[in-house]
Amino acid sequence: MSDTTTDPQRRERTFLGHPVQLATLFGVEMFERFSFYGMQ
């Protein structure tokens, strides 16, 4: 029986040491800010 938490091939993708979802969230927030100030 193998333990999946110590599997060396199953590594989470990171972006500069942070989860990839955080980079996606940052991009969405920047687009929202750009759109908001662009409409003003």
PDBQT receptor file of N, H, CA, C and O in Angstrom, charges set to zero:
ATOM      1  N   MET A   1       0.840  -1.174   0.000  1.00  0.00    +0.000 N 
ATOM      2  CA  MET A   1       0.000   0.000   0.000  1.00  0.00    +0.000 C 
ATOM      3  C   MET A   1       0.887   1.240   0.000  1.00  0.00    +0.000 C 
ATOM      4  O   MET A   1       1.791   1.357   0.827  1.00  0.00    +0.000 OA
ATOM      5  N   SER A   2       0.634   2.160  -0.919  1.00  0.00    +0.000 N 
ATOM      6  H   SER A   2      -0.100   2.065  -1.592  1.00  0.00    +0.000 HD
ATOM      7  CA  SER A   2       1.487   3.348  -0.998  1.00  0.00    +0.000 C 
ATOM      8  C   SER A   2       0.754   4.557  -0.426  1.00  0.00    +0.000 C 
ATOM      9  O   SER A   2      -0.465   4.684  -0.536  1.00  0.00    +0.000 OA
ATOM     10  N   ASP A   3       1.518   5.415   0.172  1.00  0.00    +0.000 N 
ATOM     11  H   ASP A   3       2.509   5.312   0.262  1.00  0.00    +0.000 HD
ATOM     12  CA  ASP A   3       0.968   6.642   0.750  1.00  0.00    +0.000 C 
ATOM     13  C   ASP A   3       1.021   7.742  -0.310  1.00  0.00    +0.000 C 
ATOM     14  O   ASP A   3       2.102   8.074  -0.797  1.00  0.00    +0.000 OA
ATOM     15  N   THR A   4      -0.126   8.310  -0.673  1.00  0.00    +0.000 N 
ATOM     16  H   THR A   4      -1.004   8.040  -0.277  1.00  0.00    +0.000 HD
ATOM     17  CA  THR A   4      -0.166   9.304  -1.743  1.00  0.00    +0.000 C 
ATOM     18  C   THR A   4       0.352  10.665  -1.302  1.00  0.00    +0.000 C 
ATOM     19  O   THR A   4       0.680  11.493  -2.152  1.00  0.00    +0.000 OA
ATOM     20  N   THR A   5       0.437  10.923   0.002  1.00  0.00    +0.000 N 
ATOM     21  H   THR A   5       0.171  10.250   0.693  1.00  0.00    +0.000 HD
ATOM     22  CA  THR A   5       0.907  12.232   0.457  1.00  0.00    +0.000 C 
ATOM     23  C   THR A   5       2.417  12.386   0.315  1.00  0.00    +0.000 C 
ATOM     24  O   THR A   5       2.921  13.509   0.288  1.00  0.00    +0.000 OA
ATOM     25  N   THR A   6       3.142  11.281   0.226  1.00  0.00    +0.000 N 
ATOM     26  H   THR A   6       2.733  10.369   0.248  1.00  0.00    +0.000 HD
ATOM     27  CA  THR A   6       4.597  11.355   0.096  1.00  0.00    +0.000 C 
ATOM     28  C   THR A   6       5.068  10.993  -1.304  1.00  0.00    +0.000 C 
ATOM     29  O   THR A   6       6.259  10.762  -1.510  1.00  0.00    +0.000 OA
ATOM     30  N   ASP A   7       4.158  10.939  -2.268  1.00  0.00    +0.000 N 
ATOM     31  H   ASP A   7       3.191  11.127  -2.101  1.00  0.00    +0.000 HD
ATOM     32  CA  ASP A   7       4.513  10.610  -3.639  1.00  0.00    +0.000 C 
ATOM     33  C   ASP A   7       5.322  11.760  -4.248  1.00  0.00    +0.000 C 
ATOM     34  O   ASP A   7       4.795  12.865  -4.381  1.00  0.00    +0.000 OA
ATOM     35  N   PRO A   8       6.581  11.535  -4.618  1.00  0.00    +0.000 N 
ATOM     36  CA  PRO A   8       7.401  12.645  -5.117  1.00  0.00    +0.000 C 
ATOM     37  C   PRO A   8       6.977  13.147  -6.489  1.00  0.00    +0.000 C 
ATOM     38  O   PRO A   8       7.329  14.266  -6.862  1.00  0.00    +0.000 OA
ATOM     39  N   GLN A   9       6.229  12.350  -7.251  1.00  0.00    +0.000 N 
ATOM     40  H   GLN A   9       5.943  11.441  -6.948  1.00  0.00    +0.000 HD
ATOM     41  CA  GLN A   9       5.821  12.804  -8.577  1.00  0.00    +0.000 C 
ATOM     42  C   GLN A   9       4.567  13.662  -8.530  1.00  0.00    +0.000 C 
ATOM     43  O   GLN A   9       4.259  14.346  -9.506  1.00  0.00    +0.000 OA
ATOM     44  N   ARG A  10       3.836  13.646  -7.422  1.00  0.00    +0.000 N 
ATOM     45  H   ARG A  10       4.086  13.090  -6.629  1.00  0.00    +0.000 HD
ATOM     46  CA  ARG A  10       2.613  14.433  -7.319  1.00  0.00    +0.000 C 
ATOM     47  C   ARG A  10       2.936  15.738  -6.592  1.00  0.00    +0.000 C 
ATOM     48  O   ARG A  10       2.799  15.844  -5.373  1.00  0.00    +0.000 OA
ATOM     49  N   ARG A  11       3.370  16.725  -7.376  1.00  0.00    +0.000 N 
ATOM     50  H   ARG A  11       3.481  16.639  -8.366  1.00  0.00    +0.000 HD
ATOM     51  CA  ARG A  11       3.698  18.030  -6.812  1.00  0.00    +0.000 C 
ATOM     52  C   ARG A  11       2.713  19.054  -7.352  1.00  0.00    +0.000 C 
ATOM     53  O   ARG A  11       2.343  19.009  -8.525  1.00  0.00    +0.000 OA
ATOM     54  N   GLU A  12       2.294  19.964  -6.506  1.00  0.00    +0.000 N 
ATOM     55  H   GLU A  12       2.594  20.000  -5.553  1.00  0.00    +0.000 HD
ATOM     56  CA  GLU A  12       1.373  21.006  -6.946  1.00  0.00    +0.000 C 
ATOM     57  C   GLU A  12       2.132  22.037  -7.767  1.00  0.00    +0.000 C 
ATOM     58  O   GLU A  12       3.287  22.354  -7.484  1.00  0.00    +0.000 OA
ATOM     59  N   ARG A  13       1.457  22.553  -8.789  1.00  0.00    +0.000 N 
ATOM     60  H   ARG A  13       0.518  22.295  -9.018  1.00  0.00    +0.000 HD
ATOM     61  CA  ARG A  13       2.075  23.603  -9.595  1.00  0.00    +0.000 C 
ATOM     62  C   ARG A  13       2.120  24.893  -8.791  1.00  0.00    +0.000 C 
ATOM     63  O   ARG A  13       1.179  25.213  -8.065  1.00  0.00    +0.000 OA
ATOM     64  N   THR A  14       3.201  25.623  -8.922  1.00  0.00    +0.000 N 
ATOM     65  H   THR A  14       3.966  25.363  -9.513  1.00  0.00    +0.000 HD
ATOM     66  CA  THR A  14       3.335  26.882  -8.196  1.00  0.00    +0.000 C 
ATOM     67  C   THR A  14       3.770  27.974  -9.148  1.00  0.00    +0.000 C 
ATOM     68  O   THR A  14       4.331  27.706 -10.210  1.00  0.00    +0.000 OA
ATOM     69  N   PHE A  15       3.506  29.203  -8.759  1.00  0.00    +0.000 N 
ATOM     70  H   PHE A  15       3.050  29.421  -7.896  1.00  0.00    +0.000 HD
ATOM     71  CA  PHE A  15       3.933  30.391  -9.498  1.00  0.00    +0.000 C 
ATOM     72  C   PHE A  15       4.670  31.270  -8.506  1.00  0.00    +0.000 C 
ATOM     73  O   PHE A  15       4.050  31.913  -7.659  1.00  0.00    +0.000 OA
ATOM     74  N   LEU A  16       5.988  31.301  -8.609  1.00  0.00    +0.000 N 
ATOM     75  H   LEU A  16       6.491  30.779  -9.298  1.00  0.00    +0.000 HD
ATOM     76  CA  LEU A  16       6.854  32.042  -7.689  1.00  0.00    +0.000 C 
ATOM     77  C   LEU A  16       6.623  31.612  -6.242  1.00  0.00    +0.000 C 
ATOM     78  O   LEU A  16       6.640  32.434  -5.325  1.00  0.00    +0.000 OA
ATOM     79  N   GLY A  17       6.407  30.320  -6.055  1.00  0.00    +0.000 N 
ATOM     80  H   GLY A  17       6.393  29.653  -6.800  1.00  0.00    +0.000 HD
ATOM     81  CA  GLY A  17       6.224  29.781  -4.716  1.00  0.00    +0.000 C 
ATOM     82  C   GLY A  17       4.809  29.845  -4.197  1.00  0.00    +0.000 C 
ATOM     83  O   GLY A  17       4.544  29.416  -3.074  1.00  0.00    +0.000 OA
ATOM     84  N   HIS A  18       3.891  30.372  -4.988  1.00  0.00    +0.000 N 
ATOM     85  H   HIS A  18       4.105  30.720  -5.901  1.00  0.00    +0.000 HD
ATOM     86  CA  HIS A  18       2.495  30.485  -4.580  1.00  0.00    +0.000 C 
ATOM     87  C   HIS A  18       1.638  29.590  -5.460  1.00  0.00    +0.000 C 
ATOM     88  O   HIS A  18       2.049  29.250  -6.570  1.00  0.00    +0.000 OA
ATOM     89  N   PRO A  19       0.456  29.201  -4.991  1.00  0.00    +0.000 N 
ATOM     90  CA  PRO A  19      -0.436  28.378  -5.822  1.00  0.00    +0.000 C 
ATOM     91  C   PRO A  19      -0.839  29.103  -7.110  1.00  0.00    +0.000 C 
ATOM     92  O   PRO A  19      -0.956  30.329  -7.131  1.00  0.00    +0.000 OA
ATOM     93  N   VAL A  20      -1.047  28.343  -8.166  1.00  0.00    +0.000 N 
ATOM     94  H   VAL A  20      -0.952  27.348  -8.148  1.00  0.00    +0.000 HD
ATOM     95  CA  VAL A  20      -1.393  28.925  -9.465  1.00  0.00    +0.000 C 
ATOM     96  C   VAL A  20      -2.724  29.674  -9.384  1.00  0.00    +0.000 C 
ATOM     97  O   VAL A  20      -2.913  30.671 -10.081  1.00  0.00    +0.000 OA
ATOM     98  N   GLN A  21      -3.640  29.208  -8.549  1.00  0.00    +0.000 N 
ATOM     99  H   GLN A  21      -3.487  28.398  -7.983  1.00  0.00    +0.000 HD
ATOM    100  CA  GLN A  21      -4.935  29.874  -8.428  1.00  0.00    +0.000 C 
ATOM    101  C   GLN A  21      -4.780  31.299  -7.922  1.00  0.00    +0.000 C 
ATOM    102  O   GLN A  21      -5.596  32.162  -8.245  1.00  0.00    +0.000 OA
ATOM    103  N   LEU A  22      -3.749  31.553  -7.137  1.00  0.00    +0.000 N 
ATOM    104  H   LEU A  22      -3.086  30.852  -6.874  1.00  0.00    +0.000 HD
ATOM    105  CA  LEU A  22      -3.518  32.904  -6.638  1.00  0.00    +0.000 C 
ATOM    106  C   LEU A  22      -3.109  33.839  -7.779  1.00  0.00    +0.000 C 
ATOM    107  O   LEU A  22      -3.513  35.001  -7.795  1.00  0.00    +0.000 OA
ATOM    108  N   ALA A  23      -2.323  33.351  -8.720  1.00  0.00    +0.000 N 
ATOM    109  H   ALA A  23      -1.995  32.406  -8.707  1.00  0.00    +0.000 HD
ATOM    110  CA  ALA A  23      -1.950  34.151  -9.881  1.00  0.00    +0.000 C 
ATOM    111  C   ALA A  23      -3.178  34.432 -10.748  1.00  0.00    +0.000 C 
ATOM    112  O   ALA A  23      -3.308  35.527 -11.296  1.00  0.00    +0.000 OA
ATOM    113  N   THR A  24      -4.067  33.465 -10.875  1.00  0.00    +0.000 N 
ATOM    114  H   THR A  24      -3.961  32.576 -10.430  1.00  0.00    +0.000 HD
ATOM    115  CA  THR A  24      -5.303  33.666 -11.630  1.00  0.00    +0.000 C 
ATOM    116  C   THR A  24      -6.172  34.724 -10.956  1.00  0.00    +0.000 C 
ATOM    117  O   THR A  24      -6.715  35.606 -11.621  1.00  0.00    +0.000 OA
ATOM    118  N   LEU A  25      -6.299  34.631  -9.649  1.00  0.00    +0.000 N 
ATOM    119  H   LEU A  25      -5.858  33.914  -9.109  1.00  0.00    +0.000 HD
ATOM    120  CA  LEU A  25      -7.073  35.616  -8.907  1.00  0.00    +0.000 C 
ATOM    121  C   LEU A  25      -6.478  37.012  -9.062  1.00  0.00    +0.000 C 
ATOM    122  O   LEU A  25      -7.221  37.981  -9.221  1.00  0.00    +0.000 OA
ATOM    123  N   PHE A  26      -5.159  37.131  -9.019  1.00  0.00    +0.000 N 
ATOM    124  H   PHE A  26      -4.555  36.344  -8.890  1.00  0.00    +0.000 HD
ATOM    125  CA  PHE A  26      -4.493  38.411  -9.194  1.00  0.00    +0.000 C 
ATOM    126  C   PHE A  26      -4.796  38.993 -10.571  1.00  0.00    +0.000 C 
ATOM    127  O   PHE A  26      -5.067  40.188 -10.693  1.00  0.00    +0.000 OA
ATOM    128  N   GLY A  27      -4.753  38.160 -11.602  1.00  0.00    +0.000 N 
ATOM    129  H   GLY A  27      -4.533  37.189 -11.503  1.00  0.00    +0.000 HD
ATOM    130  CA  GLY A  27      -5.049  38.630 -12.952  1.00  0.00    +0.000 C 
ATOM    131  C   GLY A  27      -6.477  39.122 -13.096  1.00  0.00    +0.000 C 
ATOM    132  O   GLY A  27      -6.729  40.138 -13.744  1.00  0.00    +0.000 OA
ATOM    133  N   VAL A  28      -7.409  38.403 -12.493  1.00  0.00    +0.000 N 
ATOM    134  H   VAL A  28      -7.204  37.577 -11.966  1.00  0.00    +0.000 HD
ATOM    135  CA  VAL A  28      -8.816  38.809 -12.551  1.00  0.00    +0.000 C 
ATOM    136  C   VAL A  28      -9.018  40.140 -11.819  1.00  0.00    +0.000 C 
ATOM    137  O   VAL A  28      -9.729  41.020 -12.304  1.00  0.00    +0.000 OA
ATOM    138  N   GLU A  29      -8.394  40.278 -10.661  1.00  0.00    +0.000 N 
ATOM    139  H   GLU A  29      -7.816  39.563 -10.267  1.00  0.00    +0.000 HD
ATOM    140  CA  GLU A  29      -8.523  41.525  -9.897  1.00  0.00    +0.000 C 
ATOM    141  C   GLU A  29      -7.906  42.701 -10.652  1.00  0.00    +0.000 C 
ATOM    142  O   GLU A  29      -8.467  43.797 -10.638  1.00  0.00    +0.000 OA
ATOM    143  N   MET A  30      -6.777  42.498 -11.303  1.00  0.00    +0.000 N 
ATOM    144  H   MET A  30      -6.322  41.608 -11.315  1.00  0.00    +0.000 HD
ATOM    145  CA  MET A  30      -6.148  43.582 -12.069  1.00  0.00    +0.000 C 
ATOM    146  C   MET A  30      -7.024  43.975 -13.260  1.00  0.00    +0.000 C 
ATOM    147  O   MET A  30      -7.147  45.157 -13.582  1.00  0.00    +0.000 OA
ATOM    148  N   PHE A  31      -7.628  42.985 -13.910  1.00  0.00    +0.000 N 
ATOM    149  H   PHE A  31      -7.528  42.025 -13.649  1.00  0.00    +0.000 HD
ATOM    150  CA  PHE A  31      -8.529  43.289 -15.024  1.00  0.00    +0.000 C 
ATOM    151  C   PHE A  31      -9.731  44.087 -14.532  1.00  0.00    +0.000 C 
ATOM    152  O   PHE A  31     -10.173  45.024 -15.198  1.00  0.00    +0.000 OA
ATOM    153  N   GLU A  32     -10.262  43.715 -13.364  1.00  0.00    +0.000 N 
ATOM    154  H   GLU A  32      -9.904  42.954 -12.824  1.00  0.00    +0.000 HD
ATOM    155  CA  GLU A  32     -11.417  44.419 -12.801  1.00  0.00    +0.000 C 
ATOM    156  C   GLU A  32     -11.062  45.851 -12.469  1.00  0.00    +0.000 C 
ATOM    157  O   GLU A  32     -11.844  46.757 -12.756  1.00  0.00    +0.000 OA
ATOM    158  N   ARG A  33      -9.909  46.082 -11.876  1.00  0.00    +0.000 N 
ATOM    159  H   ARG A  33      -9.273  45.346 -11.643  1.00  0.00    +0.000 HD
ATOM    160  CA  ARG A  33      -9.454  47.447 -11.535  1.00  0.00    +0.000 C 
ATOM    161  C   ARG A  33      -9.228  48.261 -12.800  1.00  0.00    +0.000 C 
ATOM    162  O   ARG A  33      -9.634  49.421 -12.868  1.00  0.00    +0.000 OA
ATOM    163  N   PHE A  34      -8.586  47.668 -13.802  1.00  0.00    +0.000 N 
ATOM    164  H   PHE A  34      -8.257  46.725 -13.746  1.00  0.00    +0.000 HD
ATOM    165  CA  PHE A  34      -8.335  48.362 -15.052  1.00  0.00    +0.000 C 
ATOM    166  C   PHE A  34      -9.643  48.764 -15.719  1.00  0.00    +0.000 C 
ATOM    167  O   PHE A  34      -9.766  49.876 -16.234  1.00  0.00    +0.000 OA
ATOM    168  N   SER A  35     -10.618  47.863 -15.711  1.00  0.00    +0.000 N 
ATOM    169  H   SER A  35     -10.518  46.960 -15.293  1.00  0.00    +0.000 HD
ATOM    170  CA  SER A  35     -11.913  48.154 -16.319  1.00  0.00    +0.000 C 
ATOM    171  C   SER A  35     -12.648  49.245 -15.539  1.00  0.00    +0.000 C 
ATOM    172  O   SER A  35     -13.253  50.133 -16.140  1.00  0.00    +0.000 OA
ATOM    173  N   PHE A  36     -12.600  49.186 -14.224  1.00  0.00    +0.000 N 
ATOM    174  H   PHE A  36     -12.109  48.465 -13.736  1.00  0.00    +0.000 HD
ATOM    175  CA  PHE A  36     -13.296  50.173 -13.398  1.00  0.00    +0.000 C 
ATOM    176  C   PHE A  36     -12.748  51.563 -13.641  1.00  0.00    +0.000 C 
ATOM    177  O   PHE A  36     -13.512  52.498 -13.882  1.00  0.00    +0.000 OA
ATOM    178  N   TYR A  37     -11.434  51.714 -13.580  1.00  0.00    +0.000 N 
ATOM    179  H   TYR A  37     -10.813  50.955 -13.384  1.00  0.00    +0.000 HD
ATOM    180  CA  TYR A  37     -10.852  53.043 -13.759  1.00  0.00    +0.000 C 
ATOM    181  C   TYR A  37     -10.922  53.482 -15.217  1.00  0.00    +0.000 C 
ATOM    182  O   TYR A  37     -10.941  54.681 -15.495  1.00  0.00    +0.000 OA
ATOM    183  N   GLY A  38     -10.959  52.545 -16.140  1.00  0.00    +0.000 N 
ATOM    184  H   GLY A  38     -10.944  51.571 -15.914  1.00  0.00    +0.000 HD
ATOM    185  CA  GLY A  38     -11.115  52.893 -17.536  1.00  0.00    +0.000 C 
ATOM    186  C   GLY A  38     -12.491  53.449 -17.850  1.00  0.00    +0.000 C 
ATOM    187  O   GLY A  38     -12.640  54.284 -18.742  1.00  0.00    +0.000 OA
ATOM    188  N   MET A  39     -13.500  52.987 -17.119  1.00  0.00    +0.000 N 
ATOM    189  H   MET A  39     -13.379  52.308 -16.395  1.00  0.00    +0.000 HD
ATOM    190  CA  MET A  39     -14.868  53.472 -17.360  1.00  0.00    +0.000 C 
ATOM    191  C   MET A  39     -15.127  54.820 -16.689  1.00  0.00    +0.000 C 
ATOM    192  O   MET A  39     -16.068  55.526 -17.051  1.00  0.00    +0.000 OA
ATOM    193  N   GLN A  40     -14.301  55.171 -15.722  1.00  0.00    +0.000 N 
ATOM    194  H   GLN A  40     -13.537  54.598 -15.428  1.00  0.00    +0.000 HD
ATOM    195  CA  GLN A  40     -14.567  56.443 -15.011  1.00  0.00    +0.000 C 
ATOM    196  C   GLN A  40     -14.259  57.641 -15.843  1.00  0.00    +0.000 C 
ATOM    197  O   GLN A  40     -14.430  58.771 -15.386  1.00  0.00    +0.000 OA
TER     198      GLN A  40
